[in-house]
Amino acid sequence: MASANGNNNKKRGGGLSSLAPREISVQKFSEARAAELESLHSIVSERLNKDFRSKRNQRRRTNAYTSQPSKRRNIKRQRSESLLLSIGQQASSSHETKIPRRVKRRMELKGNPESGFSTTGDGTKRLRTHVWHAKRFSMTKLWGFHLPLGLHGRGRGSRDILNKSRQGVLVHDASYHIAVQLEGPEGSLLSILNMLLEPSPSSHSKEVFDSILTGFCYGNSMLYHVEPPVSQVIAPVIYMWRPSQLPKRIDEEKAADCVGNDFRKLWVWIHASSFSEGCASLKLACQNQMNETGVLVDCLSLEGQLAKLELFGTKASQLLQKTLHPVTSSSQSPPSVLRKCSMEKAEAKNVADPYTEESIPSCAILPRFVIDPRLIPNNPCDDTTMSAEMTKTEPTESLEMMTTSTEAETFKCLWDANSELYPPEEENVLCWEKHQSRMKSFCIDDAADEFPKISSKPRSSRSCPLLLLKHRKLGDTATGWSLILPLSWVKVFWNAFVSKGGQAIGQREKRWLSCDAGLPFFPSDFPDCKAYSSLTMSEAVDVEEKAQRRPLAVRPFRIPIPPPWSSIHVTRCVKESSDQKLTSGETSGVEIFSNGGNVFDGMVARTPDSLPTFLQTFTNRVETIQEDETKARAEIHQRSDNKLCLVRVLLHAFKEGSFEEGAVVCAPSLADVSLLKSGCSEGEEGRVTIPQSSVSSYFLEQPSGTWELNVPENPHTKQSHRWPIGFVTTGFVRGSKKPTAEALCDAVLLGRLREEQWRGKDVKRRKKEIYVLVRNLRSCAYRLALATIVLEQQDASGDAHCF
């Protein structure tokens, strides 16, 4: 008996595990255990008094698996898979097989090619995460892409998104940003950037310039056209240089031998709405540089090769630490990463967070060569743990700093996006390996299990090169991150981020975050760009179609979309041609003109250099304010050819009010400010309003389709009329701790208001904020607001950075 037990123990220990049967016959098992089953049956029958019927209160719907909808879906799925397999076999033998559209679309959406976007019938491109977003978001066609507009519903939910950004992490697929690659001598590339960018690279301090030029940091600027005399702005861009210390390729070494040792490469990331315009401007600048110097500068598009993912929130660094595990010398063998987790908790706690705000400066570029996140085992006790072989590193190497060879390999692979980027391993292969490891852990072998069928790809990889870009730190907002990675790896990292706690957001939610952080959102807050005009025109068509579907009795009156920026010309003309107050309404002898209608005709000052001595005139030299203002205004008019010169301001409601997009910003009188600042604000006596009949006629639509300011002639209407000085481009966001609206106002008219409000006050009592009136286009009440000029709060780097 003892020997028998010893043999059984050997079998259990795994010595004869290969003899364990794969299948068990129920009939033979019951015959061998008949006596045990009969005794068990007798015990159960005695407890139930030989009543084996189930009680009514304990019955369950055990036939739920036979529901017809689930059966139909399962049958449809099986047929589609079999059809895909048969079509794939027939396509190899015959080229006359006609693939149905539904099957072809399913093949395109499930596929993961090395480069390029899948397109619809009209040529609209789909993101690699299109299927994931289409199931959960409202989709829209924008800038040649199918993009997630926002969560389903009426466009609410901003409170939950802002709370998630303060307590969690948000993820956004920004693959619609496209990179343009420039190659050539360093001097030629710098001259092109200085010609097209504002602020230019040479305008930075020496420390910042060196960090950008060496490739350790990236730069934010506005891209302009190259045509003289006054260049038109295109879009905000991000530019980064290839690190100079990295080894060059063979073709780069040949080019360096021809032009010198300063052969460099850089990327310029452009928004999809302005990509064709920006790429054409860069190509023209390269051609002009070649005509002047005779040195060739290559300019090529990397569309469909690189992707961009963005993370926002206080826990973004923790999500990166969970997901990104760098490749080390002991973790480059792929089969070993599927073993069970055996890392101690004490060892996991010793791993420092490499993405803390203190250790990494703003705008830094971090190279990473990471393991496929699907290979990282998930431990319910500690998500940061992974296999011991994967975490075993050399003493001089950690997650915070990689070795020179690994860093060079990362940059070499990612910067050579046109030749050396391999797609990730297919999902069925990883699932098969994971299944095999689990079967071995249970000491079960499956001899009939075969290696899964895979597509005909030349090569796949289980490690991915990527670049981490740290966003600029602004105030109390949480620091965000951007990941630049090969396009074929987007699905892998997207699923990893979402499964580890990241909440996906669309265009609407991203705009909420930008407004809450006080940053401009492109292209909604850039009226001087062509992308803004096309976007607002499409929004106007959508609003008109939505209004036409409502009954005529409840249909709202039309409002100008986009705002009539030319109406600010009227206010400036009245103010410069008359010595009366802005709110007097006397326009006798004043020639009022308007040019351009809704089209923006002017410039937006985003750097202190755009307004020479204008801001310093009103902040530092108060005793000569009138003389300096006249000089500054004359210089502005001379430079901008009498066009509008606007500055970006942040509006805070003084006591009450909620400012919407498109609201008009007006110039108040001192009586308006004192009335609205006083405590008695109840009733009509404590409010500044216009007649209800004037709400819909404040702006009048012309037969040409443009909108112009309606100058009142009635004396009662003139008294309540307030002249516009700007418009709100982004309204309040519900749920924000400090609601802020973004607006663009005329710089000269703001200076006049500040002069008027400062007159007669001590220097200590003067505030930088300017009192303005804001009125929503469908409301008759003016609300008092404090306008803060952004140029007075930022550094010399400018206001180009945006969401």
C-alpha positions in Angstrom: 0.0 0.0 0.0 2.9 2.3 0.8 4.5 1.6 -2.5 1.2 2.4 -4.3 1.0 5.7 -2.5 4.6 6.4 -3.5 3.8 5.8 -7.1 0.8 8.1 -6.9 2.9 10.8 -5.4 5.4 10.5 -8.2 2.7 10.8 -10.8 1.3 13.9 -9.1 4.8 15.4 -8.9 4.9 15.5 -12.7 7.2 12.6 -13.4 4.6 10.8 -15.6 2.5 13.9 -16.5 2.6 13.0 -20.2 0.4 9.8 -19.4 -2.5 11.9 -18.1 -5.5 11.4 -20.4 -6.6 14.3 -22.5 -10.3 13.2 -22.6 -12.4 11.1 -20.0 -15.2 8.8 -21.0 -18.2 9.5 -18.8 -19.7 6.0 -19.2 -16.4 4.2 -18.2 -15.9 6.6 -15.3 -19.4 6.0 -14.0 -19.0 2.2 -14.2 -15.7 2.3 -12.3 -17.2 4.6 -9.6 -20.7 3.0 -9.5 -20.6 2.2 -5.7 -19.5 5.7 -4.8 -22.1 7.3 -6.9 -24.9 5.1 -5.4 -23.9 6.0 -1.9 -23.8 9.7 -2.8 -27.2 9.4 -4.4 -28.7 7.8 -1.3 -27.3 10.6 1.0 -28.7 13.3 -1.2 -32.1 11.6 -1.5 -32.4 11.3 2.3 -31.7 15.0 2.7 -34.3 15.9 0.1 -36.9 13.4 1.2 -36.7 11.8 -2.3 -38.0 15.0 -3.8 -35.6 16.1 -6.5 -37.8 18.8 -8.0 -36.3 22.3 -7.7 -38.2 24.9 -5.7 -39.9 27.8 -7.5 -38.0 30.4 -5.5 -34.7 28.7 -6.5 -35.3 28.3 -10.2 -33.1 30.0 -12.7 -33.4 30.7 -16.4 -30.9 28.0 -17.5 -32.0 28.2 -21.1 -30.6 31.7 -21.7 -27.9 30.4 -24.0 -30.6 29.5 -26.6 -31.7 33.1 -27.1 -32.2 33.7 -30.8 -30.3 37.1 -31.1 -27.1 35.6 -29.7 -27.5 32.5 -31.9 -27.8 34.7 -35.0 -24.8 36.8 -34.1 -22.7 33.7 -33.4 -23.8 32.1 -36.7 -23.1 35.3 -38.6 -19.6 35.6 -37.0 -18.8 32.0 -37.9 -19.9 32.5 -41.5 -17.9 35.7 -41.9 -14.8 34.0 -40.6 -15.2 31.0 -42.8 -15.8 33.3 -45.7 -12.7 35.3 -45.0 -10.7 32.1 -44.9 -12.1 30.8 -48.1 -11.6 34.1 -49.9 -8.0 34.2 -48.8 -7.4 30.7 -50.1 -9.1 31.5 -53.4 -7.3 34.8 -53.9 -4.0 33.0 -53.9 -5.1 30.7 -56.7 -7.5 32.9 -58.7 -7.6 36.7 -59.3 -11.2 36.8 -60.5 -12.7 36.3 -57.0 -15.1 39.2 -56.2 -15.0 40.1 -52.5 -18.3 41.5 -51.0 -18.1 45.0 -49.7 -19.0 43.9 -46.1 -16.3 41.3 -46.1 -13.8 43.6 -47.6 -14.5 46.3 -45.1 -14.2 43.8 -42.2 -10.8 42.7 -43.5 -9.6 46.3 -43.7 -10.8 47.2 -40.2 -9.3 44.1 -38.7 -6.0 44.4 -40.5 -2.9 46.2 -39.2 -0.7 47.2 -42.1 2.8 48.6 -41.5 1.9 52.1 -42.9 -1.0 54.1 -44.2 -4.6 54.7 -43.2 -7.6 52.7 -44.4 -10.0 54.9 -46.4 -13.7 54.9 -47.1 -15.3 55.1 -50.5 -15.1 58.9 -50.6 -11.4 58.9 -49.6 -11.9 59.8 -45.9 -9.2 58.2 -43.8 -9.8 56.2 -40.7 -7.7 56.2 -37.6 -6.3 52.8 -36.4 -8.6 53.1 -33.4 -11.7 53.8 -35.6 -13.6 50.7 -34.6 -13.0 51.3 -30.9 -14.2 54.9 -31.2 -17.1 54.2 -33.5 -18.7 51.9 -30.9 -18.5 54.5 -28.1 -18.3 58.0 -29.6 -20.2 60.2 -32.0 -18.1 60.3 -35.1 -17.7 63.2 -37.6 -15.8 63.9 -40.8 -13.1 66.6 -40.1 -10.0 67.4 -42.1 -10.2 64.3 -44.2 -10.5 61.9 -41.2 -13.3 60.1 -39.4 -12.7 61.6 -35.9 -14.4 61.0 -32.6 -16.4 64.2 -31.9 -17.4 63.3 -28.3 -19.4 60.9 -26.1 -23.0 60.3 -27.1 -25.5 62.7 -25.8 -26.2 66.5 -26.0 -22.6 67.5 -25.5 -22.6 67.6 -21.7 -20.4 65.7 -19.3 -17.7 68.3 -18.8 -17.8 68.0 -15.0 -16.9 64.3 -15.2 -14.1 64.9 -17.7 -12.6 67.7 -15.6 -12.8 65.6 -12.4 -11.2 62.7 -14.3 -8.3 65.0 -15.4 -7.8 66.0 -11.7 -8.0 62.5 -10.3 -7.2 60.1 -13.1 -5.9 60.1 -16.7 -7.4 60.9 -20.1 -6.2 59.4 -23.4 -6.6 60.9 -26.9 -5.7 59.5 -30.3 -4.0 62.5 -32.1 -2.8 60.5 -35.1 -4.3 63.1 -37.3 -1.2 65.2 -36.6 1.2 64.6 -39.5 5.0 65.0 -39.5 7.0 66.6 -42.3 10.7 65.7 -42.4 13.4 68.1 -43.4 16.9 66.9 -44.3 19.9 69.0 -45.1 22.7 71.1 -43.6 22.1 72.5 -40.2 22.6 76.1 -41.3 20.1 75.8 -44.2 17.5 74.2 -41.9 17.9 76.9 -39.3 17.5 79.6 -41.9 14.3 78.0 -43.1 12.9 77.8 -39.6 13.8 81.4 -38.8 12.0 82.4 -42.0 8.8 80.6 -41.3 8.4 80.2 -37.5 7.5 82.7 -34.8 9.0 82.7 -32.3 12.0 81.5 -34.3 14.6 79.1 -32.8 17.2 81.9 -32.7 15.0 84.1 -30.6 15.3 81.8 -27.6 17.9 82.0 -25.0 21.2 80.2 -25.6 20.3 77.4 -23.1 16.9 76.7 -24.6 18.3 77.0 -28.1 21.1 74.5 -27.4 18.7 72.0 -25.8 16.4 72.2 -28.9 19.2 72.0 -31.4 20.8 69.0 -29.7 17.4 67.1 -29.7 16.8 67.0 -26.0 13.8 69.3 -26.1 11.2 70.3 -28.7 10.0 73.7 -29.7 6.5 75.3 -30.1 6.0 78.0 -32.8 3.5 79.4 -35.3 4.1 78.4 -38.9 3.8 81.2 -41.5 3.8 81.5 -45.3 6.9 82.5 -47.0 5.3 85.0 -49.3 6.2 88.7 -48.6 5.3 91.3 -47.5 3.0 90.3 -44.8 3.0 86.5 -44.2 -0.2 84.7 -43.4 -0.3 82.4 -40.4 -0.9 78.7 -41.1 -1.0 76.7 -37.8 0.8 76.1 -34.5 3.5 73.4 -35.0 5.9 71.3 -32.9 9.4 70.9 -34.3 12.2 68.6 -33.0 15.7 67.8 -34.2 17.3 64.4 -34.6 20.0 64.1 -31.9 23.3 65.0 -33.3 25.2 62.4 -31.3 23.4 59.5 -32.9 25.2 57.4 -35.6 24.2 58.2 -39.1 23.0 55.8 -41.8 25.0 55.1 -44.9 23.1 57.4 -47.1 23.3 60.2 -44.4 27.1 59.7 -44.3 27.3 60.1 -48.1 25.2 63.3 -47.9 27.4 64.5 -45.0 30.5 64.0 -47.1 29.0 66.1 -49.9 27.7 69.0 -47.8 29.8 68.8 -44.7 29.5 67.2 -41.3 26.5 69.3 -40.2 24.0 67.2 -42.1 20.9 67.1 -39.8 17.3 66.0 -39.8 14.2 67.4 -38.1 10.4 66.8 -37.9 7.7 69.5 -38.0 4.3 68.2 -36.7 1.3 69.9 -38.3 -2.4 69.6 -37.6 -4.4 67.8 -40.3 -6.6 70.8 -41.1 -3.5 72.8 -42.2 -1.2 70.0 -43.3 -1.4 70.6 -47.1 -0.9 74.3 -46.6 2.0 73.9 -44.2 3.7 71.2 -46.2 3.5 73.4 -49.3 5.0 76.4 -47.4 7.9 74.2 -46.2 8.6 72.9 -49.7 8.5 76.4 -51.1 11.0 77.6 -48.5 13.3 74.7 -49.2 13.1 75.5 -52.9 13.9 79.2 -52.3 16.8 78.2 -50.0 18.2 75.9 -52.8 17.9 78.7 -55.4 19.7 81.1 -53.1 22.5 78.9 -51.8 22.5 76.0 -54.2 22.3 73.5 -51.3 19.6 70.8 -51.5 17.2 70.5 -48.6 14.8 67.5 -48.8 11.2 67.9 -47.6 9.0 64.8 -47.5 5.8 63.9 -45.7 5.6 61.1 -43.1 1.9 60.6 -43.4 0.8 57.1 -42.6 4.1 56.1 -40.9 4.1 57.8 -37.5 1.3 58.2 -34.9 0.7 60.4 -31.9 -1.1 59.5 -28.6 -1.7 62.1 -25.9 -2.2 61.6 -22.1 -3.7 64.2 -19.7 -4.3 64.1 -16.0 -2.6 63.8 -12.7 -2.0 60.1 -13.0 -0.6 60.1 -16.5 3.0 59.4 -15.2 1.7 56.4 -13.2 -0.1 55.0 -16.3 3.1 55.4 -18.3 5.1 53.5 -15.6 2.6 50.7 -15.7 2.6 50.3 -19.4 6.1 51.2 -20.6 8.7 48.7 -19.6 12.0 49.2 -21.4 13.8 46.4 -23.1 16.9 45.2 -21.3 19.6 42.7 -22.0 17.7 40.0 -20.1 14.3 40.6 -21.6 15.0 40.5 -25.3 14.1 36.9 -25.7 10.3 36.9 -26.5 9.2 33.5 -25.1 10.4 34.2 -21.6 8.0 37.1 -21.1 5.0 34.8 -20.9 6.0 33.1 -17.7 4.3 33.7 -14.4 5.0 36.7 -12.3 7.5 36.0 -9.6 8.7 39.5 -8.5 8.6 40.3 -4.9 6.5 43.3 -3.7 9.4 44.8 -2.0 11.4 44.8 -5.2 8.4 46.5 -7.0 8.4 49.3 -4.5 12.0 50.0 -5.1 11.3 51.0 -8.7 11.2 54.8 -8.8 8.8 56.7 -11.0 10.9 57.8 -14.0 8.2 60.3 -15.2 7.9 62.6 -12.2 7.6 66.3 -12.8 10.7 67.1 -10.7 13.1 64.8 -12.6 12.1 65.8 -16.2 12.0 69.4 -17.5 9.2 70.7 -19.6 9.2 70.1 -23.4 11.7 67.2 -22.9 12.1 64.4 -25.4 12.6 60.9 -23.8 13.6 58.0 -26.1 12.2 54.6 -25.1 12.6 51.1 -26.5 9.8 49.2 -24.7 8.4 45.7 -24.6 5.0 45.0 -26.2 2.5 45.8 -23.4 0.5 42.7 -24.3 3.4 40.6 -22.9 3.3 42.2 -19.5 1.4 39.9 -17.1 -1.3 41.6 -15.0 -1.0 40.9 -11.3 -4.2 41.8 -9.4 -2.2 42.6 -6.3 0.2 45.0 -8.0 -0.1 46.1 -11.6 3.4 47.4 -11.7 5.0 44.0 -11.3 6.3 41.9 -14.1 8.4 38.9 -14.5 11.7 38.6 -12.8 13.7 38.1 -16.0 12.1 41.2 -17.4 12.9 43.5 -14.5 16.5 42.2 -14.0 18.8 45.0 -15.1 22.4 46.0 -14.8 23.4 48.1 -11.8 24.1 51.1 -14.0 20.9 50.9 -16.0 17.4 51.8 -14.7 14.0 52.9 -16.0 15.0 56.5 -15.7 18.1 56.3 -17.8 18.9 54.0 -20.7 22.2 52.9 -21.9 23.8 54.7 -24.9 23.4 51.7 -27.2 19.7 51.2 -26.4 19.0 54.9 -26.8 20.8 55.1 -30.0 19.0 52.1 -31.3 15.7 53.7 -30.3 16.3 56.9 -32.2 17.8 55.0 -35.1 14.7 52.9 -35.6 12.1 55.7 -35.0 13.9 58.4 -37.0 14.2 56.0 -40.0 10.4 55.7 -40.2 10.5 55.0 -43.9 12.5 51.8 -43.8 13.2 50.1 -40.5 9.9 50.0 -38.5 8.3 46.5 -38.0 4.7 45.9 -37.0 3.8 44.1 -33.7 3.3 40.4 -33.4 -0.2 39.3 -34.4 -2.7 38.7 -31.6 -3.5 35.1 -32.4 0.2 34.2 -32.1 0.5 35.7 -28.6 -2.8 34.1 -27.5 -1.6 30.7 -28.7 1.7 31.1 -26.8 -0.2 32.2 -23.7 -2.5 29.2 -24.0 0.4 26.9 -24.4 2.1 28.3 -21.3 -1.1 27.8 -19.3 -1.5 24.2 -20.5 2.0 23.5 -19.4 1.4 25.0 -16.0 -1.5 22.4 -15.6 0.8 19.6 -16.9 -1.4 19.1 -19.9 0.0 18.6 -23.4 -2.1 19.1 -26.5 -0.5 17.2 -29.4 -3.3 18.2 -31.8 -2.8 21.9 -31.2 -1.1 23.6 -34.2 0.6 26.9 -34.7 -2.0 29.5 -35.7 -2.2 30.8 -39.2 -0.7 34.3 -39.7 -0.7 36.8 -42.5 2.2 37.1 -44.9 4.2 39.8 -43.2 8.0 40.0 -43.8 8.8 40.5 -40.1 7.2 41.4 -36.8 8.6 42.6 -33.5 7.8 42.3 -29.8 9.5 45.6 -28.8 8.6 49.1 -30.0 10.7 52.3 -30.3 8.9 55.5 -29.2 9.5 59.0 -28.1 7.9 60.6 -25.0 7.2 64.3 -25.2 6.5 66.1 -21.9 4.0 69.0 -22.2 4.7 72.4 -21.0 3.9 73.0 -17.3 1.3 75.8 -16.9 0.2 76.9 -13.4 -1.5 74.3 -11.4 -2.6 72.1 -14.3 -1.3 68.6 -14.5 1.5 67.8 -16.9 0.6 65.9 -20.0 2.5 63.6 -22.2 2.6 62.8 -25.9 3.8 59.5 -27.4 5.3 59.3 -30.9 5.3 55.8 -32.2 5.0 53.8 -35.4 1.4 53.8 -36.8 1.1 50.0 -36.7 1.6 50.0 -32.9 -1.3 52.4 -32.1 -3.8 49.7 -31.4 -1.5 47.8 -29.0 -0.7 50.8 -26.8 -4.3 52.2 -27.0 -5.8 49.0 -25.7 -3.1 48.9 -23.0 -3.8 52.5 -21.8 -7.6 52.0 -21.8 -7.4 48.7 -20.0 -5.2 50.2 -17.3 -7.5 53.0 -16.3 -7.2 55.6 -19.1 -10.5 57.3 -20.3 -10.7 58.1 -23.9 -11.8 61.6 -25.1 -12.7 63.1 -28.4 -12.4 66.6 -29.9 -15.1 68.1 -27.7 -13.6 66.9 -24.5 -10.1 67.9 -25.5 -11.4 71.5 -26.1 -12.9 71.5 -22.5 -9.4 70.6 -21.2 -7.7 73.3 -23.1 -10.1 76.0 -22.0 -9.9 74.8 -18.3 -6.1 75.1 -18.6 -6.2 78.5 -20.3 -4.7 77.3 -23.5 -5.9 78.0 -27.1 -7.4 75.1 -29.0 -6.7 74.8 -32.7 -8.4 75.8 -34.9 -11.3 77.2 -32.8 -9.2 79.9 -31.2 -7.1 80.8 -34.3 -9.3 83.1 -36.5 -6.3 84.2 -38.5 -5.9 80.7 -39.9 -7.7 79.3 -42.9 -8.6 76.2 -40.9 -10.7 78.4 -38.7 -12.8 79.7 -41.6 -13.5 76.2 -43.0 -14.4 74.9 -39.6 -16.8 77.7 -38.7 -18.4 77.6 -42.1 -19.2 73.9 -41.6 -20.5 74.6 -38.1 -22.8 77.4 -39.5 -24.3 74.9 -42.0 -24.9 72.4 -39.3 -26.6 74.9 -37.1 -28.8 76.1 -39.9 -29.9 72.6 -40.8 -30.7 71.9 -37.2 -32.8 75.1 -36.9 -34.7 74.3 -40.1 -35.9 71.0 -38.6 -37.7 72.9 -35.8 -41.2 74.4 -36.2 -41.3 78.0 -37.3 -43.0 79.1 -34.0 -40.0 77.9 -31.9 -37.2 78.4 -34.4 -34.5 80.7 -32.9 -33.3 83.8 -34.8 -30.1 83.5 -36.7 -26.8 84.6 -35.3 -23.5 85.3 -37.1 -21.2 82.3 -37.4 -18.3 83.0 -37.5 -18.4 86.3 -35.6 -18.3 89.5 -37.7 -14.7 90.6 -37.0 -15.1 93.5 -39.3 -17.5 95.2 -36.8 -14.4 96.0 -34.7 -13.3 98.3 -37.5 -16.4 100.3 -36.9 -15.6 100.8 -33.2 -12.0 101.8 -34.0 -13.2 104.2 -36.7 -15.7 105.8 -34.3 -13.1 106.1 -31.6 -10.3 107.5 -33.7 -12.6 110.0 -35.6 -14.4 111.4 -32.6 -13.4 112.6 -29.1 -16.6 111.5 -27.6 -17.1 108.4 -25.4 -17.5 105.0 -26.7 -21.0 104.7 -25.4 -22.4 108.1 -26.4 -23.6 106.8 -29.7 -22.9 110.2 -31.5 -21.6 109.3 -35.0 -22.2 112.6 -36.8 -19.4 113.4 -39.2 -17.9 110.0 -38.7 -17.4 107.8 -41.7 -18.2 104.2 -40.7 -16.9 101.5 -42.9 -16.7 97.7 -42.8 -14.6 95.5 -45.0 -14.5 91.8 -45.2 -17.7 90.9 -43.5 -17.2 87.7 -41.5 -13.8 87.1 -42.9 -11.0 87.8 -40.4 -8.8 90.6 -41.7 -6.0 91.3 -39.3 -3.3 89.8 -37.1 -3.2 88.2 -33.7 -0.3 89.1 -31.5 1.0 86.0 -29.8 4.5 87.2 -28.8 5.6 90.4 -27.2 7.6 91.3 -30.3 4.3 91.5 -32.3 3.3 94.6 -30.3 6.3 96.9 -30.1 6.4 98.8 -26.8 2.6 98.5 -26.6 2.2 96.5 -23.4 5.1 98.1 -21.7 3.5 101.5 -22.4 0.5 100.7 -20.2 2.2 98.7 -17.6 5.4 100.5 -16.9 5.3 104.1 -18.2 2.0 105.5 -17.0 3.0 109.2 -17.0 3.5 109.3 -20.8 0.7 107.0 -21.7 -1.1 109.2 -24.2 2.0 110.1 -26.2 3.4 106.5 -26.2 0.0 105.1 -27.1 -0.3 107.3 -30.2 3.2 106.2 -31.3 2.5 102.5 -30.7 -0.8 102.7 -32.4 0.7 104.5 -35.4 3.4 101.8 -35.6 0.9 99.0 -35.4 -1.1 100.6 -38.2 2.0 101.1 -40.3 3.1 97.4 -39.9 -0.3 95.8 -40.3 -1.6 98.0 -43.2 -4.5 99.3 -41.1 -5.7 95.8 -40.2 -7.0 94.6 -36.9 -4.4 93.8 -34.3 -5.9 91.5 -31.7 -4.6 90.0 -28.5 -5.9 87.0 -26.6 -7.6 87.7 -23.3 -9.0 85.5 -20.5 -12.5 86.6 -19.3 -13.6 86.0 -15.7 -17.2 87.0 -14.7 -17.1 89.7 -12.0 -20.2 88.5 -10.1 -22.5 86.5 -12.4 -22.9 85.4 -15.9 -21.9 82.5 -18.2 -20.2 83.4 -21.5 -20.9 81.4 -24.6 -18.9 80.9 -27.7 -19.5 83.8 -30.1 -20.5 86.3 -27.4 -19.6 89.9 -28.1 -17.2 91.8 -25.9 -18.0 95.5 -25.6 -16.4 98.6 -24.2 -18.1 99.9 -21.0 -18.3 103.4 -19.7 -17.3 104.3 -16.2 -20.9 104.6 -15.2 -21.5 101.0 -16.4 -18.6 99.7 -14.3 -19.7 101.5 -11.2 -23.3 100.4 -11.6 -22.4 96.7 -12.1 -19.8 96.8 -9.3 -22.3 98.2 -6.8 -24.2 95.9 -4.5 -27.7 96.8 -5.7 -27.9 94.6 -8.8 -31.5 93.6 -8.4 -34.1 94.8 -10.8 -33.7 96.6 -14.1 -32.1 99.6 -12.5 -29.0 97.7 -11.5 -28.5 96.1 -15.0 -27.1 97.2 -18.3 -29.3 95.9 -21.1 -30.4 96.6 -24.6 -34.0 96.5 -25.8 -35.3 93.0 -26.6 -36.0 94.2 -30.2 -32.4 95.1 -30.6 -31.1 91.6 -29.7 -31.8 90.1 -33.1 -30.9 93.3 -35.0 -27.5 94.0 -33.3 -25.9 92.4 -36.3 -27.7 92.4 -39.7 -27.1 89.8 -42.5 -26.4 91.4 -45.8 -27.6 90.1 -49.2 -24.1 88.8 -49.9 -24.3 86.6 -46.8 -21.9 88.6 -44.6 -22.9 90.2 -41.3 -22.3 93.8 -40.3 -22.9 95.9 -37.2 -26.2 97.7 -37.1 -25.6 101.3 -35.9 -28.8 102.5 -34.2 -30.5 105.8 -35.1 -33.2 105.8 -32.4 -32.0 108.0 -29.4 -33.2 105.5 -26.9 -31.4 102.7 -28.7 -28.3 104.8 -29.0 -28.1 105.2 -25.3 -28.1 101.5 -24.6 -25.8 100.6 -27.5 -22.3 99.4 -26.7 -19.5 99.2 -29.2 -17.8 95.8 -29.9 -14.1 95.4 -29.3 -13.8 91.6 -29.6 -15.5 88.2 -29.5 -15.4 85.1 -27.4 -13.9 82.1 -29.2 -14.3 79.5 -26.4 -17.0 79.8 -23.7 -17.2 78.7 -20.1 -16.8 75.0 -19.3 -19.3 73.6 -16.8 -17.6 72.1 -13.8 -14.4 74.2 -13.9 -13.2 75.4 -10.6 -12.5 78.9 -12.0 -14.7 79.4 -15.1 -12.7 81.1 -17.8 -13.7 82.2 -21.4 -11.2 82.9 -24.1 -11.6 85.9 -26.4 -9.8 88.0 -28.9 -10.0 91.8 -28.5 -8.5 94.8 -30.3 -5.2 95.8 -28.7 -5.7 99.6 -29.3 -9.2 99.6 -27.9 -8.1 97.7 -24.8 -5.4 100.2 -24.3 -8.0 103.0 -24.4 -10.2 101.3 -21.9 -7.2 100.7 -19.5 -6.2 104.4 -19.8 -9.8 105.5 -19.0 -10.1 103.1 -16.0 -6.7 104.1 -14.6 -7.2 107.8 -14.9 -7.5 109.5 -11.5 -6.3 106.4 -9.5 -3.1 105.8 -7.5 -0.5 103.5 -9.0 -1.1 101.0 -6.2 -4.8 100.8 -6.9 -4.4 100.2 -10.6 -5.0 96.6 -11.8 -3.8 94.9 -14.9 -7.3 93.5 -15.5 -9.6 95.5 -17.7 -13.3 95.8 -17.1 -15.3 94.9 -20.2 -18.9 94.0 -20.9 -19.9 90.6 -22.4 -23.2 89.8 -23.9 -24.3 86.5 -25.4 -25.8 86.9 -28.8 -29.3 85.7 -27.8 -29.4 87.7 -24.5 -30.2 91.3 -23.8 -28.1 91.7 -20.6 -24.5 92.8 -20.5 -22.3 91.1 -17.8 -19.3 92.7 -16.3 -16.1 90.7 -16.7 -12.4 91.1 -16.0 -10.2 90.7 -19.0 -6.6 89.5 -18.5 -4.2 89.9 -21.4 -2.3 86.7 -21.9 0.8 88.5 -23.4 1.4 90.2 -20.0 1.6 86.8 -18.2 3.7 84.7 -20.5 7.4 84.6 -21.1 9.3 85.3 -24.3 8.5 81.8 -25.7 5.1 83.1 -27.0 1.6 81.8 -27.1 2.0 79.2 -29.8 1.7 76.2 -27.6 -1.9 74.9 -27.6 -3.9 71.7 -27.3 
